[in-house]
Amino acid sequence: MRSVTFDASSRRWLLRTPATSYVVALADDDAPRCLHWGPVLTAEQVAALPAPAAFGASSFDSTAGEEELATEAGARFETPSLQVVFPGGDRGIEWRYEGHDIDGGHLTLRFSDRRQPFLIELHYRVHEDSDVIERWTALRSQVPVSVLRCDSAAWSVPMLGGYRLSHVTGGWSSEHALSRTELVVGETTLTSRRGLSSHHANPWLMIDGGDAGERHGEVWSCALAWSGSWRVTLTRTPSGRASWTGGFGHEGLTWRLEPGEEWVTPVFAGVYAPDGYGEASRRWHDHVARHVLPEPDELRPVVYNAWEAVGFDVNEANQKDLARLAARAGVELFVMDDAWFGGRTGDGAGLGDWWVNEDRFPDGLNPLIEEVHRLGMRFGLWVEPEMVNPDSDLYRAKPDWVLHMPGRARTLLRNQLVLNFARPDVADWAHKWLHRLVSEHAVDFLKWDFNRAFTEAGRPGEPDQDRLWIDHVRAVYSIMDRLRADHPHLRIEACAGGGGRTDLGILARTDQVWTSDNTDAHDRIAIQRGFSQIYPARVMAAWVTDSPNPLTGRSVPLRFRFHVAMAGALGLGGDLTRWSEAELSEAAELVAVYQDIRPVVQLGRLWRLPYGVQYVHGDRIVVLAWHGPAAFGTPLPPLRPAGLDPLARYRDEDTGAVHHGALLMSRGLPLDLRGDYASALVRLRAC
C-alpha cells in the first residue's frame, strides 16, 4: 500500500503510517484543511469524510476551520501560523493551489498567493516503520517580505468532550516536571525566549479528551525539532474545537525574506496513539531511534565525569587518580569536565581560550589520555564553544564577537557572554578549534555545554538583526554535523546547564542529553518520568553521585541511586576518592549488572509503571522499581508489568522462579520494598 495517495476528484491526500491516517483536503478557496488525524481509514472512508467547509454562527466567528497553516487573510481570527508583510503593507495570504509532488512518503503541496509573487510549500513525510508524521514549511518570494511569524505547521484534533494538555515545566535542576491540566478556552502559549529549548519548558505537547491514562485513551502529540527559541500556541474555541500552531522564534521578532531566498522551517512532527500516553511515548521513542539519532543502535557507554569530584580544581594527577578508580568500577568512558584550558580556575575567566592549561597539564593532555586508554576507557572533554568570559584573551581581542546592542550594557550571567555564531567568522573559528582539539588529542567524546541564555541579542551593523536567533542555532547544527563527518568516531552529549537543550533538533546530531544538573536519585525519578514522555532511555544521561547529594543534601543508599540511574544511559559522577572499598566494590557489581541489562534498557520498549519502569527487548524484560519513605500503614499496590504474553512463562534470571505472564500482569511482581529508599531490579526472560 502506498504511503501517500491523491484523489483528484475530491482534491484529497491520504497519508498512511502503519497504524494511523492523516487526510488533507483543499477547501473551495484552495486553503488546505485537515479532515482526519487518527485511526487508519480506507479509501472509501476517506471519500466519505465531510468536505471542508467554513463554520461560524455569526460574522464574529472564525471561518478558517482546521487549516494546515493559518494566515491573516479574510475572516480568520485565531492565531496565525504565517504572518508576512509585503511591500506597501499588504498582509495575509490568499491561497492558490499550484500542484503537488509525491516522492515515496514525502508529499509537497505547492501554493502561491493570489495577489503577490509569493510561494508556499507545505511538506509532509511519513515512514513505513513509524507512526510519526513530519511536517515543515518553505517560503520563497520575488519581492522583499517581512516575516513576523512562520510556523512549521498547524495541527487540529477531532472535536472532543473535553481537552487536557500535557507538557513539562521546571527550571534549572528541576527540568521536565510533567503537567496535565485542562486546556482552557482561549489561547495558551508554550514558549522559550532564551535562545535554547530551555529548562522551563520543552517543545512538545500532548492532547487528550481528559480520559486518557498510561494504557488507554486517544492521545495526539507533537514535538518541534529545534534547539533555539520557539513558540507553540494552542487554541480552544468556545464552539468546542482545539488546535495549535508552532515553530521557531518567539513574539516580537521579524525576519526579512529577500527576493529569490528560500526560508525553510524546522520539522514539527506529530503522532496519534489510541492506547494512552504510554503508547504515544513508545511511538516517539521508536521514531527517534529510527529517524532522528545518528547512531541509534550503538550502546551508550558507562561514563565517569569528574566535575562533582574536583570542580574547577583540575590537574593531571587528580584526573589520573579518578580514572584508575573509575576503571575499577567498570567505567567505559572517562570525561574530564571544566577548567582544563586557558586561565580557567573558576567561572570568571578563561572561556574562549581553548588551549591546554600548562600549569595544570605541563606535558599537555596526551599523558592523561594515554593513561585513560591504557585503563581500557575512551576519553572525553567538556567544552562550551558558544560562550566567552570577558576575562579572556579572546574577548579582549574580539569584543564585537558577542551578542550585544550599541549603547546597552552587556549583561553577565555566570560571568559570561554569548558568542554570535550567526557571524560566519565566529562559527568558522569555533569549528576550527574544535576540529583541531579532536584531531590532536584523540578525543572520543565531547560534552557540549551552554550555560546561559541569550541577552542583548543584537549584531550592530546588520539590517536584519533578529535572524541571529535562527542563524545561531543553524550554525551550531552545522558545526556538529561537520565534526561528526570529519571524525566518525566522535560522540557528543548535549548539555545546557543540565537539560536546557533537549529537543529533536539537537538529538539529530548528538548521542545523548545531560538530563539535569540535579543528580539526587529521589528527584531524578520525576525528572526522568517527564523526560521519557518523548525521549528514549538511550539518550537520557543519568549519573550516580555522592551521598549526601551535593545539591539537595539528601542521603540515599548506593543501590537506590544505581537503580534510578540504570533507567537511562548510566554514568558515575561522584568523588570516587572518598568512596569506601565496600562502595567501590558494590559499584563495580552494579555496573556489571547494568552492562548485562543495557541492551534491554537502551534498545527496548518502555512501559511506565506506578513506581517504576519496565523495558522489553526480544525475550528479555527488565523492571526497575523504587519506593521512598512512607508512613506506616500506607498500602503499596502490586507492581504489574505490562505488554507481556499472557500465555508465556517468564524465568527470573536471578532467582530462577518461573512466572506466568497472565499472573504477572494481574497479580504483579513479588517485591520487598520495605524501608526508606528501597528499590529492586528484576530480570525476566521468556522461557
C-alpha positions in Angstrom: 0.0 0.0 0.0 1.3 3.4 -1.0 2.1 5.7 2.0 0.7 8.8 0.2 -2.2 8.8 -2.3 -4.2 11.6 -4.0 -7.8 11.7 -5.2 -8.1 14.4 -7.9 -11.9 14.4 -7.9 -12.1 15.4 -4.2 -8.7 17.1 -4.0 -7.8 15.0 -1.0 -4.5 13.5 0.0 -4.2 10.5 2.3 -1.0 9.9 4.3 -0.7 6.4 5.8 1.5 5.2 8.6 1.4 1.6 10.0 -1.4 2.5 12.5 -2.7 6.0 11.6 -4.1 8.0 8.7 -3.9 11.7 8.0 -6.1 13.4 5.4 -5.6 16.8 3.9 -8.1 18.4 1.5 -8.5 21.7 -0.3 -11.4 23.9 0.5 -13.2 25.9 -2.2 -10.8 28.8 -1.7 -7.8 26.4 -2.0 -6.9 26.7 1.7 -5.5 23.4 2.9 -7.5 21.8 5.7 -7.1 18.7 7.9 -10.1 16.3 7.6 -8.8 13.5 9.7 -5.9 12.6 12.0 -6.4 9.4 13.8 -7.1 5.7 13.2 -6.4 4.1 9.8 -9.0 4.8 7.2 -9.7 3.1 3.9 -10.0 5.0 0.6 -13.8 4.6 0.8 -13.9 6.0 4.3 -11.7 8.9 3.2 -14.1 9.7 0.4 -17.0 9.7 2.9 -15.4 12.4 5.1 -17.4 15.7 5.0 -16.0 18.3 2.7 -14.0 21.1 4.3 -16.4 24.0 4.9 -16.4 27.3 6.7 -18.2 27.4 10.0 -19.4 30.1 12.3 -22.8 31.1 13.6 -22.2 34.8 13.1 -20.0 37.4 11.4 -17.9 37.5 14.6 -16.9 33.8 14.4 -13.9 32.4 12.5 -14.4 30.8 9.1 -11.0 29.3 9.0 -11.7 25.7 10.0 -8.9 23.2 10.6 -6.3 24.9 8.4 -2.9 23.4 7.9 -1.2 26.8 8.1 -3.5 29.6 9.3 -2.9 33.1 7.8 -4.3 36.5 8.4 -6.4 36.9 5.2 -10.1 37.0 5.3 -12.3 36.2 8.3 -9.6 34.4 10.2 -9.4 35.4 13.9 -7.4 32.7 15.5 -3.6 32.5 16.0 -2.0 32.8 12.6 0.8 30.4 11.7 2.1 32.6 8.9 2.3 36.4 9.2 4.0 38.3 6.4 4.1 41.9 5.3 4.6 42.7 1.6 5.9 46.0 0.2 3.3 48.7 0.8 1.9 47.0 3.9 -0.2 44.3 2.3 -0.6 41.4 4.7 -2.1 37.9 4.7 -2.2 35.0 2.2 -4.9 34.2 -0.3 -4.3 30.5 -1.2 -3.9 29.4 -4.8 -3.1 25.8 -5.3 -0.3 25.3 -7.8 0.2 21.5 -7.6 1.8 18.8 -5.6 4.6 16.3 -5.7 4.7 12.8 -4.1 8.1 11.2 -3.6 7.6 7.9 -1.7 6.5 9.1 1.7 7.2 12.8 1.1 4.3 14.9 0.0 4.8 18.6 -1.1 1.8 20.8 -1.6 2.6 24.0 -3.6 0.7 27.2 -3.3 1.0 30.8 -4.3 -0.6 34.0 -3.1 -3.3 35.3 -5.5 -2.0 38.9 -5.4 1.7 38.7 -4.6 4.6 36.8 -6.2 5.0 34.6 -3.1 5.2 30.8 -2.9 4.5 28.5 -0.1 5.3 24.8 0.2 3.7 22.6 2.8 5.8 19.4 3.4 4.7 16.1 4.9 6.8 13.0 5.4 5.8 9.6 6.6 7.8 6.4 7.1 6.9 2.8 6.7 8.2 1.9 10.2 6.9 5.0 12.1 3.6 6.5 13.1 5.1 10.0 13.3 4.1 12.5 10.6 6.8 15.1 10.0 5.8 18.5 8.7 7.5 21.7 7.7 7.1 24.8 5.6 9.1 26.5 2.9 8.7 30.1 1.6 10.0 31.9 -1.5 9.3 35.3 -2.8 10.1 37.5 -5.7 9.7 40.7 -3.6 11.2 41.5 -0.2 8.9 40.3 2.6 9.0 40.9 6.3 8.2 37.7 8.2 6.7 38.2 11.6 5.8 34.6 12.1 6.4 31.5 10.1 5.4 28.3 11.9 6.3 24.8 10.8 2.7 23.5 10.9 -0.7 23.8 12.5 -2.4 20.8 13.9 -6.1 20.1 14.6 -7.7 17.3 16.6 -11.3 16.0 16.3 -13.9 17.7 18.4 -13.8 16.1 21.9 -15.9 16.3 25.0 -13.0 18.0 26.8 -9.4 18.7 26.2 -6.4 18.1 28.5 -3.0 19.5 27.8 0.2 17.6 28.8 3.6 19.3 28.8 6.6 19.9 31.0 7.7 22.9 33.1 10.5 23.5 35.5 13.8 25.3 36.0 17.4 24.7 36.5 17.8 21.3 38.3 14.1 20.8 38.2 13.5 20.1 34.5 10.8 18.0 32.8 8.2 18.4 35.5 5.1 16.8 34.0 2.0 18.9 34.0 -1.5 17.7 32.9 -4.2 20.3 33.0 -7.5 21.2 31.3 -6.9 23.2 28.1 -8.8 26.5 28.8 -11.0 28.3 26.3 -8.8 30.9 24.6 -5.2 30.8 23.7 -2.4 29.0 25.7 1.2 29.7 24.7 4.2 27.5 25.5 7.4 29.2 24.6 11.1 29.8 25.2 12.6 33.3 24.6 16.0 32.3 25.8 17.8 31.2 22.6 17.6 27.5 23.6 14.8 25.0 24.1 15.1 25.8 27.9 14.8 24.3 31.4 11.4 26.0 31.9 9.5 24.3 29.0 10.2 21.9 26.3 8.9 22.0 22.7 6.4 19.2 22.8 2.8 18.7 23.9 0.1 16.0 24.2 -3.6 16.5 24.0 -6.3 14.1 25.0 -10.0 14.2 25.9 -9.4 14.3 29.6 -9.9 10.5 29.9 -6.6 9.0 28.8 -4.1 7.1 31.0 -0.9 5.3 30.5 -2.6 2.4 28.8 -5.9 3.7 27.5 -7.4 6.6 25.7 -6.7 8.6 22.5 -3.7 10.9 22.6 -2.5 13.4 20.0 1.0 14.8 20.4 3.6 17.0 18.7 7.3 17.8 19.1 9.4 20.5 17.4 12.9 19.7 16.2 14.5 23.0 17.2 17.2 24.0 19.7 16.6 27.7 20.0 13.7 29.9 20.9 10.3 28.5 20.0 6.6 29.0 20.4 3.5 26.9 20.3 0.1 28.5 20.6 -2.9 26.3 21.4 -6.5 27.5 20.8 -9.6 26.1 22.3 -12.7 27.8 20.9 -16.0 28.4 22.7 -17.5 26.3 19.9 -15.6 23.3 21.2 -12.7 22.9 18.8 -8.9 22.7 19.6 -5.9 23.2 17.5 -2.3 24.5 17.8 0.4 26.1 15.7 4.1 26.1 16.4 7.6 26.8 15.2 10.9 28.6 15.8 11.3 32.1 17.1 9.1 34.0 19.6 6.9 37.0 19.5 8.4 40.4 18.6 11.0 39.0 16.1 11.0 40.0 12.5 13.0 38.5 9.6 13.4 39.7 6.1 13.0 37.3 3.2 14.9 38.7 0.2 13.8 38.1 -3.4 14.8 34.6 -4.5 15.7 33.4 -1.0 14.2 30.3 0.4 13.1 30.1 4.1 12.7 26.6 5.5 11.3 25.9 9.0 12.3 23.0 11.3 10.2 19.9 11.5 7.2 20.0 13.7 6.2 16.3 14.0 3.0 14.7 15.3 1.8 11.3 16.3 -1.6 9.8 17.2 -1.9 6.9 19.7 -5.1 5.1 20.5 -3.8 3.5 23.7 -2.8 6.2 26.1 0.3 8.2 27.0 2.5 5.1 27.2 1.8 4.1 23.6 2.3 7.7 22.4 5.7 7.7 24.1 6.7 4.3 22.6 5.8 5.6 19.2 8.0 8.7 19.8 10.9 6.5 21.1 10.7 4.2 18.0 10.7 7.2 15.7 13.7 8.9 17.4 15.7 5.7 17.2 14.8 5.0 13.5 14.8 8.5 12.0 16.5 11.1 14.3 19.5 9.8 16.2 22.8 9.5 14.2 23.9 6.2 15.9 20.6 4.8 17.3 21.7 1.1 17.8 25.0 1.8 19.4 25.0 1.1 23.1 25.9 4.1 25.2 28.9 3.6 27.3 29.1 3.8 31.1 30.5 7.3 31.7 32.5 8.8 34.5 32.6 12.6 34.7 35.0 14.3 37.1 33.0 17.5 37.7 31.4 16.7 41.1 34.7 15.3 42.4 37.0 18.2 41.7 35.0 21.1 40.3 37.4 23.7 38.8 40.4 22.1 40.7 41.5 20.0 37.7 45.1 18.7 37.2 46.8 15.7 35.6 47.4 13.9 38.9 43.8 14.0 40.3 42.4 13.1 36.9 44.6 10.1 36.7 43.6 9.0 40.2 40.0 9.3 39.4 40.5 7.5 36.1 42.0 4.5 37.9 39.1 4.3 40.3 36.6 4.7 37.5 38.2 1.8 35.6 37.9 -0.4 38.7 34.2 0.4 38.8 33.8 -0.8 35.2 33.5 2.6 33.5 34.0 2.7 29.7 34.3 6.4 29.0 36.2 8.9 31.2 35.2 12.6 30.8 37.3 15.5 32.1 35.0 18.4 32.7 35.6 22.2 33.0 38.9 24.1 33.7 41.4 22.1 31.7 42.1 25.1 29.3 43.3 28.7 29.2 43.3 30.7 32.5 40.3 28.8 33.8 40.4 28.4 37.6 36.8 29.3 38.2 33.7 30.5 36.3 35.0 34.1 36.0 37.8 33.6 33.4 39.1 31.6 30.5 36.1 30.7 28.4 37.1 31.3 24.8 40.8 30.4 25.3 40.7 26.8 24.2 44.3 25.8 24.7 45.6 23.4 27.3 46.5 25.0 30.7 50.2 24.3 31.0 50.2 24.9 34.8 47.7 22.0 35.3 49.0 19.8 32.4 52.7 20.6 31.9 53.1 18.0 29.2 49.7 18.6 27.6 46.7 16.3 27.7 48.3 13.3 26.0 49.8 11.7 29.2 46.3 11.7 30.7 44.6 10.5 27.5 47.2 7.7 27.2 46.6 6.6 30.8 42.8 6.6 30.2 43.2 4.5 27.1 45.7 2.2 28.9 43.0 1.6 31.5 40.6 0.5 28.7 38.4 3.6 28.6 37.6 6.1 26.0 38.4 9.8 26.6 36.1 12.8 26.6 36.3 16.5 27.3 33.9 19.2 28.4 33.6 22.2 26.0 31.4 25.3 25.9 32.1 26.7 22.4 29.3 29.3 22.3 30.5 31.2 25.4 33.2 33.6 26.4 34.3 35.3 29.6 35.2 39.0 29.4 38.3 38.0 31.3 39.8 36.1 28.4 42.3 36.7 25.6 39.6 36.0 23.0 37.2 38.7 24.4 40.0 41.2 24.7 40.9 40.7 21.1 37.3 40.3 19.7 34.8 42.1 21.9 32.5 42.6 19.0 32.1 38.8 18.6 29.5 38.6 21.3 25.7 39.3 21.2 25.4 43.0 22.1 23.5 46.2 21.3 25.0 49.6 20.9 24.6 51.8 24.0 23.4 48.9 26.1 25.2 47.2 29.0 26.4 43.7 28.3 24.6 41.6 30.9 26.8 39.0 32.6 25.2 35.7 33.5 27.6 33.2 35.2 30.3 35.7 34.4 30.0 35.0 30.7 28.6 36.3 27.4 27.3 34.5 24.3 29.4 34.4 21.1 27.4 35.3 18.0 27.5 32.1 15.9 25.3 33.9 13.3 28.5 35.5 12.2 30.3 33.2 9.8 33.7 34.2 11.1 32.8 33.3 14.7 31.3 30.0 13.6 34.4 29.2 11.5 36.7 30.0 14.4 34.7 27.6 16.6 34.8 24.8 14.1 38.5 25.1 13.5 39.5 24.9 17.2 37.1 22.0 17.9 38.4 20.1 14.8 42.0 20.7 16.0 41.2 19.7 19.5 39.6 16.4 18.5 42.4 15.7 15.9 45.4 16.4 18.1 44.2 14.9 21.3 42.5 11.6 20.4 39.2 12.9 21.9 36.4 10.3 21.6 33.6 12.4 23.2 32.6 16.0 23.7 30.2 17.2 26.4 29.0 20.4 24.6 27.6 22.8 27.2 25.6 26.0 27.0 25.4 27.8 30.4 23.5 31.0 29.9 20.5 32.3 27.9 20.6 35.0 25.1 20.5 38.6 26.2 21.2 41.8 24.2 20.7 39.6 21.1 21.9 42.1 18.5 24.5 42.4 15.9 25.4 46.0 15.2 25.7 46.9 11.5 23.4 44.1 10.3 20.0 45.3 8.9 18.3 42.0 9.8 19.1 41.8 13.5 16.6 39.2 14.5 17.8 36.5 12.2 20.6 35.7 14.6 18.1 33.8 16.8 17.7 31.4 13.9 21.2 31.5 12.3 23.0 30.9 15.5 21.2 27.6 16.0 21.8 26.6 12.4 25.5 27.3 12.8 25.7 25.1 15.9 24.0 22.3 13.9 26.4 22.8 11.0 29.5 22.7 13.3 28.3 19.5 14.9 27.5 17.9 11.6 30.9 18.8 10.2 32.7 17.5 13.2 30.9 14.1 13.0 31.6 13.9 9.3 35.3 14.6 9.8 35.6 12.4 12.9 33.2 9.4 12.5 34.3 8.0 15.9 33.3 11.2 17.8 30.3 11.1 20.1 28.6 14.2 21.5 26.5 14.9 24.6 24.2 17.9 24.5 24.2 19.9 27.7 22.9 23.3 28.7 23.4 23.8 32.4 21.5 20.4 32.6 18.6 19.7 30.4 18.2 23.2 28.9 18.8 22.0 25.3 16.8 18.9 24.9 14.8 18.5 21.7 14.6 16.5 18.4 16.8 19.1 16.6 19.8 18.6 18.9 19.3 14.8 19.0 19.7 14.6 15.3 23.4 15.4 15.8 24.2 14.2 19.3 24.1 10.8 21.1 22.7 11.7 24.4 21.5 14.6 26.6 22.6 15.6 30.0 19.2 15.4 31.6 19.7 17.7 34.7 22.4 19.0 36.9 20.2 17.6 39.7 21.6 14.1 40.4 19.6 13.4 43.5 18.0 10.0 42.9 14.8 10.9 44.6 14.3 14.0 42.4 15.5 12.2 39.3 12.5 9.8 39.3 10.1 12.6 38.4 12.6 14.3 36.1 13.2 11.1 34.2 9.4 10.4 34.0 8.8 13.7 32.3 11.8 13.2 30.0 10.5 9.8 28.9 7.3 11.2 27.6 9.0 11.9 24.3 12.7 11.0 24.5 14.0 7.4 24.8 16.1 5.9 27.5 19.2 5.5 25.4 19.7 9.3 25.2 19.0 10.1 28.9 22.3 10.5 30.7 21.9 9.5 34.4 24.6 9.7 37.0 25.2 8.0 40.3 26.8 10.6 42.6 27.8 11.1 46.2 25.6 10.8 49.3 24.6 13.2 50.8 23.8 14.7 47.4 25.8 17.9 46.9 22.7 19.8 45.6 19.9 18.7 48.0 21.8 17.2 50.9 19.7 14.1 50.8 21.2 10.8 51.8 20.2 7.8 49.6 21.6 4.2 49.5 24.0 3.5 46.7 21.8 0.7 45.4 18.8 3.0 45.1 21.0 5.6 43.3 22.1 3.0 40.8 18.6 1.6 40.2 17.3 5.0 39.4 20.3 5.8 37.1 20.0 2.4 35.4 16.8 3.6 33.8 18.8 5.6 31.2 22.4 5.8 30.0 24.3 5.1 33.2 27.1 7.3 34.4 29.1 7.9 37.6 29.9 11.4 38.8 30.8 11.3 42.5 34.2 11.8 44.2 35.4 8.2 44.0 38.4 9.0 46.1 36.0 9.4 49.1 34.1 6.1 48.4 34.9 3.2 50.7 36.2 -0.1 49.4 32.8 -1.6 50.0 31.2 1.2 48.0 33.6 0.8 45.1 33.1 -3.0 45.1 29.3 -2.6 45.1 29.5 0.0 42.4 31.5 -2.4 40.2 29.0 -5.2 40.8 26.1 -2.9 39.9 27.9 -1.5 36.8 28.3 -5.1 35.6 24.6 -5.8 36.2 23.8 -2.7 34.1 26.1 -3.8 31.3 24.1 -7.0 31.2 20.7 -5.3 31.1 21.9 -2.3 28.9 20.6 -3.7 25.6 17.2 -4.1 27.1 17.1 -0.6 28.7 18.6 1.3 25.8 17.2 -0.6 22.9 14.0 -2.0 24.4 10.5 -0.5 24.6 9.4 1.4 27.7 6.4 0.9 29.9 6.0 3.4 32.8 4.7 1.7 35.9 3.2 3.4 39.0 6.5 3.3 40.9 9.0 2.0 38.4 9.7 1.4 34.7 9.8 -1.7 32.5 11.7 -2.4 29.4 11.1 -5.2 26.8 13.7 -6.2 24.2 13.3 -9.5 22.4 12.7 -12.3 25.0 14.1 -10.2 27.9 12.2 -7.9 30.4 13.8 -5.6 32.9 11.8 -4.0 35.7 13.2 -1.2 37.9 11.2 -0.3 41.0 11.7 2.5 43.6 9.9 3.3 46.8 10.7 6.3 49.0 9.8 6.9 52.7 6.2 6.3 53.5 4.1 6.4 56.7 3.3 3.2 58.5 0.2 1.5 57.1 0.5 3.2 53.7 -0.5 0.5 51.2 1.8 -0.2 48.3 -0.2 -1.7 45.4 1.4 -4.6 43.4 3.6 -3.6 40.6 2.0 -5.1 37.5 4.2 -5.4 34.4 2.6 -4.7 31.0 2.9 -5.8 27.5 3.7 -9.4 28.3 2.4 -12.5 26.5 -0.3 -13.8 28.9 0.2 -17.4 27.8 4.0 -17.2 28.1 6.2 -18.1 31.1 9.0 -15.9 32.4 12.0 -17.0 34.4 13.6 -14.7 36.9 17.2 -14.7 35.9 18.4 -14.0 39.5 16.2 -16.3 41.5 15.2 -18.9 38.9 11.5 -18.6 39.8 9.1 -19.0 36.8 6.1 -16.8 36.5 3.0 -16.9 34.2 2.6 -13.8 32.0 -1.1 -13.5 32.8 -0.4 -13.7 36.6 2.4 -11.2 36.4 0.1 -8.7 34.7 -2.8 -9.3 37.0 -1.2 -10.0 40.4 2.1 -8.2 40.0 5.7 -8.9 40.8 6.6 -10.2 44.3 8.8 -7.3 45.5 10.1 -6.5 49.0 10.3 -2.7 49.1 10.4 -2.0 52.9 12.5 0.7 54.4 13.5 4.2 53.3 14.5 4.4 49.6 14.0 0.7 48.8 14.5 -0.4 45.2 14.5 -3.5 43.2 15.8 -4.8 39.8 14.1 -7.7 38.2 15.4 -9.5 35.1 13.0 -11.8 33.4 13.4 -14.0 30.3 10.7 -15.7 28.3 11.1 -19.5 28.6 
